[in-house]
């Protein structure tokens, strides 16, 4: 099997609205992205993934697309996008865009034509259904709360929206709609796009009879996820998308896929998979308790390690998962995937080591390389995110006080990852010369790229060294093609694994505990990288055949003799 061109790449996600504002209006833009390409190149980025920049009313921050062929003026112009393609290509990089095709905006021309003629051809681009017993067709709760059915004005019909009411679901069972999507996807790939991150894609499968489910909340509704999970046949849709669009362009694709059915992973990744890779979200799922986000779980090291290792074991030999700590939909990883004593710069470097050297395609989110943290908000009014407001209202409905509801939002809100990028300690954090569209994290005067670039012991400088090791001529193949095997996987605080390829092996080990750890090594090893900036004790232990790690210390070791 030939090696895919993307197998050794590292992907960096940009949330354009919060990355860099070049014109001072407080909103990030394409010109700002262009100004930071050298920073990304120095970091070691290969593919730049942009969250949506299509024309949009921004009800859900661009995930409500009004025109798939246009750049929203808030971000710039198509000419600037073409310049971005050219400048990334000149640096040996590529651009990946978000593909949002489970739904569109209610401002999209397709939906406007459907409303104008609810029995016409465009109505079947969506799910228009008659009501039942004076109410909606079924009792689904949308992901953002409330009924997933919205009345079609002037009729007895309703339309389905899995997310906000301004995001009507697209009917993939309509061949004409699929042709429109394939035409659009190929248009972008023909421009020179490297590929797509495919948003919320499991939701395109539906049970067309839309059955009711037992209520699972005080609102008398049932999560729409129940219907989606019981639906069948998505492989046909995604296979057609791959064969008609992705495969002819040799495009890189990553699917946002939750809760695969048993045996389905092999269909999604691998030599003939539906996508190049899909995100491994299993560790993220641990953050929700018995009642989902309303009962957030504290970090439990053994469970998290088990979820990561299970994902590595489940992935087929000819496939790769997308390894991920943070993204635009999740709180900051340094506040979620570390024990309390490790929620600091040392912990951020340790977590980065543990994640970036796993078998898979590593994804970084803007600011992760700085150890950016959740941003405390003083009131619900400071949150912009639609889902956060829905969660706040739902928590009040459950009987929580406003303070308790706000605390839940502070822990789980997507806005934690959407505060502006912290470029320097000056006004506007170097993000903008104007007023930022969202408040800055108050730690930006000390936690910023400019300060960290000149500090050899910073999170940023460590990430640069870590990525350079992963991509190095000496060890790159071990990390991009090598096998994975857990090591000491019952130890109370060690996160350790071996990567091996062509007779060479690397041991990655991190101490998540609050006490030092000593462990005898099975084979002699030499130090390639360690995270604390104090390698002497570790080097002395290695000379005696021991691994000695301080709390929050990670090490990457070259084993002299291949084991396992």
N, C-alpha and C positions, 0 to 999 in steps of 0.2 A: 504494500500500500504506500503510495506517495505521500509525503508529508504536506499537509495543507499549509498555505502561505501564512495563515494567521496563528499557527500553533505556538509560536514563540513570542507572540505579541502581548503587550501590556496596554490596557484600555483605561482612559481617564475620563470620567464623566464631568461635564460642565453643565451647570444649571445657569443658562445664559443671563437670566434676569439678575442673578446675584454674583456673577463672576467678575466682570470689570466694565465700568461705565466710562466710555470715551468722550461723551458729549455733555456730561454734567447734568443730565436730567434725572439722575437718581436711579436709573434702570440700566442694567448691564446690556451690552450690545455686541454685535459682530465685530465692530472696530476694536472694542475692548479685548475680545478673544484674539484677534490678529496681533494686538500689542503684546500678548503674553505667550506667543508660540515658542519663543526662545527659552522662556522659563520652563515650559512643558518639555521641550527637547532636552534641556539640561537635566530634568528630573528623570528622563528615560522613557517618556511616553511614546507609544507607536500609533495608537488610534485614539482620536478625540471624539467622544460621544457627546452630542449636543441634545439636551432635553428640548422639547418642541419649540421651534421658531416659526412655525407656519402662522398665517394670519388667523387671529383668534380673538374672541371677546374676553378671554382670560377669566372665565368663571372658575375653571379648574387649572389655572396657570398654564394655558396652552394645550392642555390635553382635551380641549374642546376645539377642534379644528374647523374653521370656517372656509378655508381655501387651501387645499393640499398643494397647490402649485405656486403659492405666493409666500414671501417672507413678510412677517408682520413688521410694519413700519417702526414699531418700538425697538426692534432689533437692528434695523438697517434695510438694506436692499439686496436684490438678487445679484447685483454686480459685486457687492461686498462678499456675498456667499461664494461666488465664483472665485473671487480673490482668495478667500480662505482655502478653497480646494487647491488652488495653485500654490499657495504658500506652504501648506502642509505637505503637498507632494514634493516641493523643493527641498524640504527638510527630511524627506524619507518617512513621512507620517501620512495618515489618512483620516477621513472624517466619517463618522457613523451618526446617523440621524435616528430620532425616535419615529417609529411607524405606529400610528394610532388608528387602528381600523376596526376595533370592536364598536366604536361609536364615532360620531362627529358632533359638531356644534349644531344647535337648533337654528343658527344663522346660516348654515351651509345651504347653497342653492338647492341641493337635493331635497332637504327637509322643507324648505320654503315652498317648493313645487308640490311636495306631498300634502302640505297643509292647504294649499290652494285647490287641490283636487284629491280629496281623501279616498277616492275610489279609483284613481288613475294609476299609471305605471310607476310613478315615483313613490307612491304610498307603499308599494311592495319593496322598496329599498329599505324599509323599516318594518317594525312589527306593529301594525295597526290592528287592533282586535276589539270586538264589541264587549261592552261591560256585562256583568253578571249580577243579577238580583239587585240592580240599582247601584252597584259598586264596580270596582275594577275587575278585570278578568281573572285575577288570582291574587293571593295574599302575600306577594313578595315584598320584602324590605330591600331597598336599594343599599348599596355599600355605604353611601353617604347619609343613610337614614331616610325614613319616610317611605311611602309606597313607591314601588318601582314602576307604577303605571300612572300616566298623566293624561287627563282628558284632552281629546282633540277638539278644539273649539267648534261649536255649531253642529256637533254630531253626537252619536251615542258611542263613539269609538274612544279607545285609549291607545297611547303609544308606550312602548317599553323603554325604560332607561335604567341600566344596571347601576349607573353612578348618579350624577346630578340630573335634574329634570331638563337641564339645558344640553344634555349629552344623549340624544336618542341613539339607541342601539341600531347598528346596521345589520341588514338581513343577508347573511352570507349564503342562505339557501336560494337566493335569487341570482341566476347566472349573469344577468345584465349588471347587477351590482358588483359581482366578482370581476367582470371584465373592466369595469371602471377602476377598480382597485389595482388590478394587474397593470393597466396602462399607466397609472400614476407611479407605481413602484418602479417600473422600467424607465420611466422618464427621469427619475432621480438617479438611478444607477447609470443611465446613459450619460449623465452629466459628469460622472467620475466619482460618485460616492462610493466609499469602501464597503458600506453595508448598513444594516439597521439593527437597532434594539427594538423588539416587537412587543408592544405594550399590551398587557391584560388579555393576551391572545386566547387563553382557554375559554374565555367568556363568549367567543363567537359560536360555540356549540349550544344549542337550545333544545329543549323538549317542546315541540311545536304545539302540543296540546296544553302547555302551561298549567300543569296540575297544581292544586293547592298542597301545602304542607302543614303539619302541626305547628302552631305558633310557638316561637321560642323567645318571646319577650313580652313585656307588659303592654306593648302597642298592638298586640294581637296579630303581628306579622311574622313571617318566617324569612330568614336570610335567602336572598336570591341565589346564593352559592349552592344551596341544596339542589335546586333545579339544574344548575350548570353541572354539578358533580354527577348527577344521574344521567345526563345526556350522553349520547354516543356519536361517533362518526367524525370527530375533528380531524383525524388523520387524512381524510380525503381532501378537506379544504386546505390543510397546510401542505400536503404533498403537491397539490396543484400550484400553490403559491411558490413553493420551492422550485418546481420544474419549469414554471412559466417565467419566473423572475430571478430568483436567487442563483440557481445553478448556472444558467447561461452567462451570468456576469461574474461567476466565481466570487460571490459576495460573502462577506462575513456577517453572520446573523446570531443574535442572542435573544432567546425567548424569555419573557417574563411569565414563568409557568409555575403555578402552585398546585400542590396536591395531585400529582400524577397517580393514575390507577396502577395497580400491581402489574408489572411487566411492561409498562408503557415507556419507561426511560430509554430502553434500547431503540425505540422508534424515533425518539426525539434527538438523540445525539449519537455520533458514530459515523462511520464512513458513508452511510446512506441515510443519515438522520435528517429529520425535518429542519433542524437548525444546526449551525456550527457548534453552538453550545447553549445551555440554559443555566440560569442562576441557581446555585444551591442555596435555597432559602431555609433549609431545615433548622440551622442554628437560630435564625430570626424568629421562627415559629415558637421557640422556647420562651420568648419574652412575654407571651400571652398566657394567662392562667385559665382556670376553669370557665370563667365568663369572658374570655377574650381580653381585649385591651382594658376592660374595666377592672381586671384583677392582674395587673402586671407582675411578673415574677422577678424576683431578684436573681442576679447572676449566680448560677450554680455550675461550678467548674466542670465537675464530672459529667453532667448532662450535656453541657456545651461541647466538651471534647468528644463525647460519644456521638453526638449529632454530626460533627465535622468528619470524624473517622468513618461513620456509617455512609456518608455521602461519597467519600473517597472509595470505599469498598464497593458501593453499588454501581459506580460508573463503569461502563464497558471498556475493555482494553483499547478499543479503537475510537473512544470518545473522550471528551473533556468537559467538565463542568466549569461554570464561571464562578470563581471564588470571590467573595464580596464581604466587606465589613460594613459599609455604609452606602446609601444612595439618597436620592431626593425624597423618598417615601418613608425613611426610617430616622429615628434619633441617631445622634452621633455614636459611633462604635466605642469611642473611648469612655462613654458613659453607660454603655450597655453590656459590653463583652469583657469587662474587667471587674475583679472584686474591688471592694471599696478602697483597700490599701494601695491598689495599683492604678487608680484613676488619676494619673499624672503623666508627665512626659516619658518617664521610664516605662510605664505600662503601655503607652501608645507605641513606643518602639518595639516592645516585646510582642504586642498583638500584631503589629505589621509584619514582623519576622515570621510568626506562626502562620499567618495567612498567605503572604505573598509567595512563599516557597512550596506551598502545596501543589499537588498535581492538578493542573487546570489552567484556565485563562484568568489571570488576575485583573480585577477591576478596582480602580481607585476612584474616590469621589472627591471633588474639589475641597480642599482644606483638610482632608484626612492626613495628608503629608505634613501638616502643621500641628496635628493633634487637636484640631478644633473641637470644641465641646458644645453641649446643649446650651441654649441661650435662655436664661430665666426671663419670663414675661410677668408683668405685674397685674395684668387683667386679661380677660378673654378678648377685650377689644383690641389688644395689641397683636393678636393672631390674625393672619390673613387667610390661612388655609381653610377651605370649605369643610373638609373632613373634621378638622379640629373643632370647629363650631358645632358640627353635628354631634360629635362625641360629648362636648360640654353639655349640650341640651339633653342628650340621652342620659348622661350621668345624673343630671337634676331630676329627670323623670324617674330614675331608679331610686330616688330619695336621698342622694348625696347633697351635702351643703355646697354653696358656691366655692368655698375654699377647697373642699375635697375634689370637686370637679376640676378646678383650675390646677390642682396638684397633679391630677391624672394627665391633663393636657401638657403640663410641663415635662412630664416623663415620657410621653408617647407622641407628641405632635410632630407632624412632618416638617413644620416650620423650624424645628431645631436644626435641620440640615440646610435650610433655605436662607439663613441670615447671610449678609454679604461677605464675600471672601475678604480676608484680612491681609492686605498687601503690605501695609506699613503702619506705623503708630501715629501718623499725622491725622488731620481732619478727614473724616470720611473713610478712615482706614486705608486710604489709597484706592478704595473702590470707586469713589466718585468725588467730584468737587462740589456737588450739589447735596440735596437732602436725600439720603438713601430711602428706597421704597419700603424697606423694612428696617427695623432698628438693628444696630450693630451689636454683636456680643460685647459686653463691657470689658472683656479681657483683651480686646484687640491692641491696646497700647503696648502690651508685652508679648502677646502671642500673634506674631505676624511674619510674613515671608522675609521682609527686609532684615529684621533682627535675627531670624534663624539662619539666613544665608551666611552671615558672618560668624556664627557660633558653631564650631566643629562638633559640639556635643548636642546640637539641637535635633528635634524630630525630623525636620526637613533634610538636614545634612545626612542624617542616618538613613532616611528613605532613599536618598540619592545613592549612597553606598550599597544599600540592600538591593536596589533595582539593578545597579551596575553588576553586582555579583550574579544575579539571576540571568543577566543577558551576556555574561562574559564568555569569551572564546573558550576558556578552560572548562567552565562548569555549565554553560548555557544548555547544552544538550541534556545534561542530567536533570535540570529543572523543567525543560520544555517537553522532554520525551521519556524521562525516566519513570520507573515504577514507584509505587508508594507502599510503605509498610509501617504500621504503628509500632512504637517502641515504648516499653514501660507503661502500657495503657491502663494499668490499674493503680499506678502511683498516685498518691493523693494530691500532688500539686504539679507534676511534670506533664507538659505537653510536648511529646517527642515523636519524631517519625524519621524514617530513612527514605531517601530518594536514590535510586540506583539505575545506571544505564551503562551498557557496554563495559562491564567489569569495574566500574567506578561507583563509589557510593559517598553520599553526604548525609550526615546526621544533623537534624535540626532539633534543638531542645530549648524549652523555655520554662522558667520557674514562676508559676502563677501564685505560689504560696507566699506567706508572710515571713517564712523562716528560710535560712539557707538550706540547700540541698546538696548532698554528695551521693554519687552513684558510681559504682565500678563500671568501667567500659569493657565491652566484650573484645574490642580490638583497638590497637593504637590509633590515635587520631591527632590531627593538627588543626589549629584554629584558622578559620577563614574570615570570620566576622563575629563580633560580639556587640551587644547593644548599649553597654553602660559607659564605655570610655575608660574602663578600668580593667584591662585584660590580664594583668599580672597574676592575680590569685588563680584565675582559671587556667592560665598557661602553666603555672606551677603544678596544679593538680593533674593536668593532661600528661605532664612528664612522668607522673607516677601511675598513669593508667586510670585516673579518676576524672569524673565530671563533677565540677563544683560550681554551682550557680547561686548567686545572691538572689534575694527576692527581686522580682521584675527584671531579671537578667535573661537574655536569650543568646544562644550561641549557634553558630553554623560550623560544623566540623567536617573535615575531609578524612574519611576513614582510610587507613593504609591498606587494609585487606577487606575485600568485599564480603559482607555478611548478609544473608537472607536473599 
